[in-house]
């Protein structure tokens, strides 16, 4: 494997798919390199297999010290990005949303030929094994998709369904096939007993036994050596020792943050900025690292009385969603999302709290990924610039006010005691701590969350500061616009930093077959190539991108 046919950098959602598909013929030599640890099927950690996203709390699965600027001018905050086989699919909340047709038709209009809805929906249907889909439409693909039965929902989620119907929203069985506005059970990429990560689905024991596939974990790619319009070598490091690999073709699948960073370190990007860092310019592409997009969201936490909670034995997270439209001129329909979460912790107290969230799922704002230094040990600089586009702030406020109004609905308000707006940190981190601190917190929470409501309210406000109490069925203290904007956090959905586009567009990084402009043997295949972030959680769309490109590459071999 010193000279493989394909070297895939990154064993995340896309990399796992590509390694499996490109090695299917038994002849093509494929080398997959992952910076984090491997998780072979027989030794998959319990927190990754869990149907509750417990793995999102394990710091060992993430890039340490990575930080991002949420909004312009604000101090940087920790931003989790997976560093583990399976990538985001091994740590995310398992929501399996495709996006809406308008997302992909916009990709095609931006120069992504062959990526319109009519093209990509065929790939989605090959991937999914959805319990509710018609089998004449959706065959039994590798990814199981299920929903938590509504009979198991806690009372507040049942109330949200009733409130949505009273407001004229339709009930949708399969939001992925029947898009548009409506209330739906959240499709989840999981079986009945464990998470459906790309590492588990695509890097099976049988796949790993292929003699033409080699998987190397705990290895960091430092840079690409480029000359004469091609990648001559990939430079890797393990345990302080360097090595080079000379593949025929390289596929960069390190994600929306690390793929552009790798290109920049290797001299592919905006020439002036690279030269200031002392990096020789190999290919001038000013779009590398630009166009960064993400979904801004916030959470309202709810204290749930006994008898109205998710059953303690159910290890579930996402329950339901409600797509709705802002109606703002120039913005596509179904651009807003409200959603219900049934528990906040894998620990015993988890179901004593629920959450209702609000998100802008078709943002216009764009940020960037840049370098502060060429050294791979210096992490990239991430500037999301959430809500910087003038169309985004009013829509985010609308999404939050809509969720807030649902909490005040007569079908919902009796099902919880108090509501609190949370600060802009990962919601699960708000209520979960590692080690001894986490065990002590659990002990205290088990007691506190079964005390009278007034006592719980005071204690919870101390835990979530600067978040605060915003109301219950009897009185309200609504969040101000400033508090709502201050609560906006970036999801784990960074995209568009190596965007597909036409060759005459200087901000495009790859062509419609994900080939990097100016380099004959380098592709980028991950969420970074999406021309814009889809109106759905990015794991399923990234799987689609990888499956589609695997078919394209194999057809051209």
C-alpha positions in Angstrom: 0.0 0.0 0.0 2.9 2.4 -0.4 1.5 3.1 -3.9 -2.2 2.5 -3.7 -4.6 3.3 -6.5 -6.7 5.5 -4.1 -5.6 7.1 -0.8 -8.6 8.4 1.1 -7.8 11.0 3.8 -10.3 10.8 6.5 -12.4 7.8 7.8 -15.5 9.8 8.5 -18.9 9.5 7.0 -17.7 10.0 3.4 -14.3 8.2 3.8 -15.9 5.0 5.2 -18.4 4.9 2.3 -15.7 5.5 -0.3 -13.3 2.9 1.1 -16.0 0.3 1.1 -17.3 1.1 -2.4 -14.0 1.6 -4.2 -12.6 -1.7 -2.9 -15.6 -3.8 -4.0 -14.0 -5.0 -7.2 -11.2 -6.8 -5.3 -8.5 -5.3 -7.5 -8.4 -1.6 -6.9 -6.0 -1.0 -4.1 -7.5 1.4 -1.5 -5.7 2.9 1.6 -7.9 4.7 4.2 -6.2 6.9 6.7 -8.0 8.2 9.8 -6.5 10.7 12.3 -8.5 9.2 15.2 -8.9 5.7 16.5 -10.5 2.8 14.7 -13.7 1.1 15.8 -13.9 -2.4 14.3 -17.3 -3.9 14.5 -16.4 -6.4 17.2 -15.0 -3.7 19.4 -17.2 -0.8 18.8 -17.4 1.2 22.1 -20.7 1.1 23.8 -21.2 4.8 23.8 -20.9 4.9 20.0 -23.3 2.0 19.6 -25.9 3.6 22.0 -29.1 4.8 20.4 -28.8 7.9 22.7 -25.8 10.0 21.4 -23.7 9.3 24.4 -20.6 9.4 22.2 -21.0 13.1 21.7 -19.9 13.5 25.4 -16.7 11.6 25.0 -13.8 14.1 24.5 -11.5 11.3 23.2 -13.6 11.2 20.0 -13.0 14.9 19.0 -10.2 17.2 17.9 -8.9 18.7 21.1 -8.8 22.5 21.5 -10.7 23.3 18.3 -12.5 26.6 18.6 -14.8 28.7 16.4 -16.1 32.2 16.3 -19.9 32.0 16.4 -20.8 35.5 15.4 -18.6 38.4 14.2 -16.5 39.9 16.9 -17.3 37.3 19.6 -14.8 35.3 21.6 -14.0 31.9 20.2 -15.8 28.9 21.8 -15.0 25.2 21.7 -16.4 23.6 18.6 -16.5 19.8 18.5 -15.4 18.0 15.3 -15.2 14.3 15.3 -11.8 12.5 15.2 -12.9 8.9 15.2 -13.6 6.2 12.5 -17.0 7.1 11.1 -16.5 10.7 11.9 -19.6 12.7 12.6 -21.8 9.6 12.0 -20.2 8.1 15.1 -21.0 11.0 17.4 -24.0 13.0 16.0 -27.6 12.9 17.1 -28.6 10.5 14.4 -31.2 12.6 12.6 -31.6 11.3 9.1 -33.0 14.3 7.1 -32.2 14.6 3.3 -32.9 18.2 2.9 -35.6 19.5 0.5 -35.7 19.4 -3.3 -35.1 23.2 -3.6 -31.7 22.7 -1.9 -30.3 20.4 -4.6 -31.9 22.3 -7.5 -30.0 25.3 -6.2 -26.8 23.3 -6.3 -27.4 22.5 -9.9 -28.1 26.1 -10.7 -24.8 27.0 -9.0 -22.9 24.8 -11.4 -23.2 21.4 -9.8 -24.3 19.5 -12.9 -25.9 16.2 -12.1 -26.7 17.2 -8.5 -30.3 18.4 -8.9 -33.1 16.8 -6.8 -34.1 14.4 -9.6 -30.4 13.1 -9.6 -29.7 12.8 -5.9 -33.1 11.4 -4.8 -32.2 8.2 -6.7 -29.0 7.8 -4.6 -30.9 8.5 -1.3 -33.3 5.7 -2.2 -30.4 3.3 -2.7 -28.9 4.2 0.7 -31.9 4.1 3.0 -33.8 1.2 4.5 -36.7 3.2 6.0 -39.3 1.5 8.0 -42.1 3.7 6.6 -41.1 4.0 3.0 -42.9 2.2 0.2 -40.6 -0.6 -1.0 -41.4 0.2 -4.7 -39.8 3.6 -4.0 -37.2 3.0 -1.4 -35.3 -0.3 -1.6 -33.6 -1.9 1.5 -30.3 0.0 1.4 -27.5 -0.2 4.0 -28.8 2.5 6.3 -31.7 1.6 8.7 -34.0 4.5 9.4 -36.6 4.4 12.1 -38.7 6.7 14.2 -39.6 6.6 17.9 -43.3 5.4 18.0 -45.6 8.3 18.9 -47.1 6.2 21.7 -43.7 6.3 23.4 -43.4 10.1 23.2 -43.5 12.2 26.4 -46.6 14.3 26.9 -45.1 17.6 25.7 -44.2 16.0 22.3 -47.7 14.7 22.0 -48.9 18.2 22.7 -46.7 19.6 20.0 -48.3 17.3 17.5 -51.8 18.5 18.5 -50.7 22.2 18.5 -49.3 21.8 15.0 -52.5 20.2 13.7 -54.6 23.0 15.2 -52.4 25.6 13.4 -53.1 23.9 10.1 -49.9 21.9 9.6 -50.3 18.5 8.0 -49.0 15.3 9.5 -46.3 13.7 7.4 -45.3 10.1 7.7 -42.1 10.3 5.7 -40.7 13.8 5.5 -37.8 12.7 3.3 -40.2 11.5 0.5 -43.0 14.0 1.2 -41.2 17.3 1.7 -42.6 20.7 2.4 -44.1 22.1 5.6 -45.5 19.8 8.2 -45.2 17.9 11.4 -43.3 14.6 11.4 -41.6 11.9 13.5 -37.9 12.5 13.2 -36.3 9.8 10.9 -33.2 8.4 12.8 -30.2 6.6 11.4 -30.3 3.8 13.9 -31.7 0.3 14.2 -33.7 -0.7 17.2 -30.6 -1.4 19.3 -27.7 0.6 18.0 -26.5 3.6 16.0 -26.1 3.2 12.2 -22.7 4.9 11.8 -20.9 4.7 8.4 -18.1 2.8 10.1 -20.6 0.1 11.2 -22.6 0.0 7.9 -19.7 0.2 5.4 -16.6 -1.0 7.2 -17.9 -4.4 8.1 -15.8 -7.4 9.1 -16.2 -8.7 5.5 -15.2 -5.4 4.0 -12.1 -5.2 6.3 -11.0 -8.7 5.2 -10.6 -7.5 1.6 -6.9 -7.9 0.6 -7.0 -4.8 -1.5 -8.2 -2.5 1.4 -6.0 -1.3 4.2 -7.2 0.8 7.0 -4.7 2.9 9.1 -5.9 4.8 12.2 -4.2 7.2 14.6 -2.3 8.7 11.7 -2.2 12.3 10.8 -1.8 13.6 7.2 0.4 16.7 7.4 0.3 17.9 3.8 0.2 17.0 0.1 3.2 17.4 -2.1 2.1 19.0 -5.4 4.0 19.6 -8.6 3.2 19.7 -12.3 -0.6 19.8 -11.7 -0.8 16.7 -9.6 -0.3 15.3 -6.1 3.0 13.4 -6.1 2.9 12.3 -2.5 0.9 12.4 0.8 2.9 13.2 3.9 1.8 11.4 7.0 2.9 11.3 10.6 2.5 8.7 13.3 4.0 8.8 16.8 6.4 11.6 15.7 7.7 9.7 12.7 7.1 10.9 9.2 6.5 8.9 6.0 5.3 9.5 2.5 2.8 7.6 0.4 2.6 8.0 -3.4 -0.9 7.1 -4.6 -2.3 7.3 -8.1 -5.3 9.2 -6.9 -6.0 11.1 -3.7 -9.5 11.7 -2.2 -9.7 14.3 0.6 -12.6 13.4 2.9 -11.6 15.3 6.1 -14.8 17.3 6.4 -15.9 20.9 6.1 -13.2 22.2 8.4 -10.2 20.0 7.9 -10.4 19.4 4.1 -10.0 23.1 3.3 -7.2 23.4 5.9 -5.4 20.5 4.2 -5.6 22.2 0.8 -4.4 25.5 2.3 -1.4 23.9 3.9 -0.6 22.2 0.6 -0.6 25.5 -1.4 -4.1 25.3 -2.8 -6.1 28.4 -2.0 -6.0 32.2 -2.2 -2.5 33.0 -3.3 -1.9 36.2 -1.3 -3.0 34.7 2.0 -0.9 31.6 1.4 2.2 33.7 0.6 1.8 35.7 3.8 2.1 32.4 5.7 5.2 31.4 3.7 3.3 28.7 1.8 4.2 28.2 -1.8 1.2 28.6 -4.1 0.6 25.4 -6.1 -2.9 26.3 -7.3 -4.7 29.6 -7.0 -8.2 28.9 -5.8 -9.6 31.8 -3.6 -12.7 29.8 -2.7 -10.8 27.3 -0.6 -12.1 27.8 3.0 -14.6 30.4 1.9 -18.4 30.0 1.8 -18.5 28.2 5.2 -22.1 27.5 6.1 -23.9 26.0 9.1 -27.3 25.9 10.7 -27.9 28.2 13.7 -30.1 26.8 16.4 -31.2 27.2 20.0 -32.9 25.2 22.7 -35.5 25.7 25.3 -35.1 23.2 28.2 -38.3 21.9 29.9 -38.6 20.4 33.3 -41.0 17.4 32.9 -43.2 16.2 35.8 -43.2 12.5 36.7 -45.7 10.5 34.8 -45.3 12.7 31.6 -41.7 11.8 30.8 -40.1 9.6 28.2 -39.9 6.1 29.7 -36.6 5.9 31.6 -35.6 2.7 29.7 -35.9 4.4 26.3 -32.5 5.6 25.2 -33.8 8.1 22.6 -32.9 11.7 21.7 -34.7 13.2 18.7 -38.5 12.6 18.6 -40.3 15.0 16.2 -39.9 17.9 13.9 -42.0 20.7 12.4 -40.9 22.3 9.1 -42.4 25.7 8.5 -41.7 28.6 6.1 -40.6 32.1 7.0 -42.2 33.6 3.8 -39.3 36.1 3.6 -38.7 37.3 0.0 -35.8 35.6 -1.7 -35.8 32.7 0.8 -36.9 29.2 -0.1 -39.9 27.5 1.6 -39.6 25.2 4.6 -36.5 27.1 5.8 -37.3 26.9 9.5 -37.5 23.9 11.9 -38.9 23.3 15.3 -38.1 20.1 17.0 -38.6 18.0 20.2 -36.0 16.1 22.2 -37.0 13.6 24.7 -34.1 13.4 27.1 -30.9 15.4 27.8 -28.6 12.7 29.3 -27.9 9.0 29.0 -27.9 9.0 32.8 -30.8 8.3 35.0 -32.1 11.8 35.3 -32.1 12.4 31.5 -35.8 12.1 30.9 -36.7 14.5 33.7 -35.7 17.2 31.2 -36.9 17.6 27.6 -36.1 20.2 25.0 -37.9 22.1 22.2 -35.5 23.7 19.7 -35.6 26.2 16.8 -33.3 26.3 13.9 -32.7 28.2 10.6 -32.3 25.4 8.1 -31.7 27.4 5.0 -29.2 30.2 6.1 -27.7 32.7 3.7 -24.7 33.7 5.9 -21.3 32.5 5.0 -18.1 32.4 7.0 -14.6 31.0 6.4 -11.9 28.6 7.4 -8.4 30.0 7.3 -4.9 29.3 8.7 -3.0 31.2 11.3 0.2 29.2 10.5 1.2 26.5 8.1 2.1 24.0 10.9 -0.4 21.1 11.1 -0.2 21.4 14.8 -1.8 24.8 14.7 -5.5 24.2 14.3 -7.5 26.0 11.6 -9.3 29.3 12.3 -13.1 28.9 12.0 -15.3 32.0 11.6 -19.0 31.0 11.2 -20.4 34.6 11.0 -23.8 33.3 11.9 -26.7 35.6 11.2 -24.4 38.0 9.3 -26.6 38.0 6.2 -29.5 40.5 6.6 -32.0 37.8 5.7 -31.0 35.4 8.5 -31.5 37.3 11.8 -35.2 38.0 11.2 -35.8 34.4 10.2 -33.9 33.0 13.2 -36.0 35.3 15.5 -39.1 34.0 13.7 -38.1 30.4 14.3 -37.4 31.0 17.9 -40.7 32.9 18.5 -42.6 30.2 16.8 -41.1 27.5 19.1 -41.8 29.8 22.0 -45.4 30.1 21.0 -45.7 26.3 20.8 -44.6 26.1 24.4 -47.5 28.4 25.4 -50.1 26.4 23.5 -52.8 24.9 25.7 -51.9 21.4 24.3 -48.2 21.8 25.4 -48.0 24.0 28.5 -49.6 21.5 30.9 -47.1 18.9 30.0 -44.1 20.7 31.5 -43.4 22.7 34.6 -41.0 25.4 33.5 -39.1 26.5 30.4 -35.6 27.9 30.1 -33.7 29.4 27.2 -30.2 27.7 27.1 -26.9 29.5 26.4 -25.1 28.8 23.0 -23.3 25.6 24.0 -24.0 22.0 23.0 -27.1 21.2 24.9 -25.9 17.8 26.1 -22.7 19.3 27.5 -24.9 21.6 29.5 -26.3 18.7 31.5 -23.4 16.2 31.4 -19.9 16.2 32.8 -17.3 13.5 32.5 -15.8 11.4 35.4 -16.4 12.1 39.0 -17.9 15.5 38.4 -20.5 13.9 36.2 -21.3 11.2 38.7 -21.8 13.8 41.4 -24.0 15.9 39.1 -26.1 12.8 38.4 -26.6 12.2 42.1 -27.7 15.8 42.7 -29.9 15.9 39.6 -31.7 12.7 40.5 -32.8 14.4 43.7 -33.2 17.9 42.5 -35.3 17.1 39.4 -37.9 15.4 41.6 -38.3 18.3 44.0 -41.1 20.8 43.9 -41.2 22.9 40.7 -40.2 26.1 42.4 -37.1 24.5 43.9 -36.1 23.0 40.5 -36.6 26.3 38.8 -34.1 28.1 41.1 -31.5 25.3 40.9 -31.7 24.9 37.2 -31.3 28.6 36.6 -27.9 28.4 38.4 -26.8 25.5 36.3 -27.7 27.0 32.9 -26.5 30.6 33.5 -26.5 32.9 31.4 -29.6 31.0 30.2 -32.7 31.8 32.2 -36.3 30.9 33.0 -38.7 32.1 30.4 -42.1 30.8 31.5 -44.6 28.2 32.4 -48.4 27.6 32.0 -49.2 30.4 34.5 -46.8 33.3 33.6 -44.2 34.3 31.0 -40.9 36.1 30.9 -40.2 35.9 27.2 -36.7 36.1 25.9 -35.7 39.4 24.3 -34.5 39.5 20.7 -31.0 40.1 22.0 -31.2 37.0 24.2 -32.4 34.9 21.3 -29.6 36.0 19.1 -27.1 35.5 21.9 -28.4 31.9 22.3 -27.8 31.0 18.7 -25.2 28.2 18.3 -23.7 26.5 15.3 -24.8 22.9 14.7 -22.2 20.2 13.8 -23.0 20.8 10.1 -20.1 22.8 8.5 -20.3 22.7 4.7 -19.4 24.4 1.5 -15.7 25.3 2.1 -14.6 23.4 -1.1 -17.7 24.1 -3.1 -18.7 22.5 -6.4 -19.0 25.2 -9.1 -18.4 26.1 -12.7 -14.8 26.4 -13.9 -15.3 30.1 -14.6 -16.3 30.8 -11.0 -13.1 31.7 -9.0 -14.8 30.7 -5.7 -15.5 27.2 -6.9 -12.9 24.6 -5.7 -14.1 21.4 -7.4 -16.0 20.5 -10.6 -19.2 18.5 -10.7 -17.2 15.3 -10.3 -15.5 16.7 -7.2 -12.1 17.0 -8.9 -10.0 19.9 -7.6 -9.6 22.5 -10.3 -5.9 22.6 -11.5 -5.0 19.1 -10.1 -5.5 16.0 -12.2 -5.5 13.3 -9.4 -7.1 15.0 -6.4 -10.8 15.0 -5.4 -12.6 16.3 -2.4 -15.6 14.2 -1.4 -17.4 15.3 1.8 -19.7 18.0 3.1 -17.2 20.7 2.1 -18.2 20.3 -1.6 -21.8 21.1 -1.1 -22.5 24.5 -2.8 -24.8 25.4 0.1 -25.8 23.7 3.3 -28.9 21.5 2.7 -32.1 21.9 4.8 -31.3 18.8 6.8 -28.8 17.3 9.1 -25.7 16.7 7.0 -24.9 13.0 7.8 -27.4 11.6 5.3 -26.5 14.2 2.6 -22.8 13.5 3.0 -23.5 9.7 2.7 -25.3 10.5 -0.5 -22.4 12.6 -1.8 -20.0 9.8 -1.1 -22.2 7.1 -2.7 -22.8 9.2 -5.8 -19.1 9.9 -6.2 -18.1 6.3 -5.6 -20.4 5.4 -8.5 -18.9 8.1 -10.7 -15.3 7.1 -9.9 -15.9 3.4 -10.5 -17.6 4.1 -13.8 -14.5 6.0 -14.9 -11.9 3.4 -13.9 
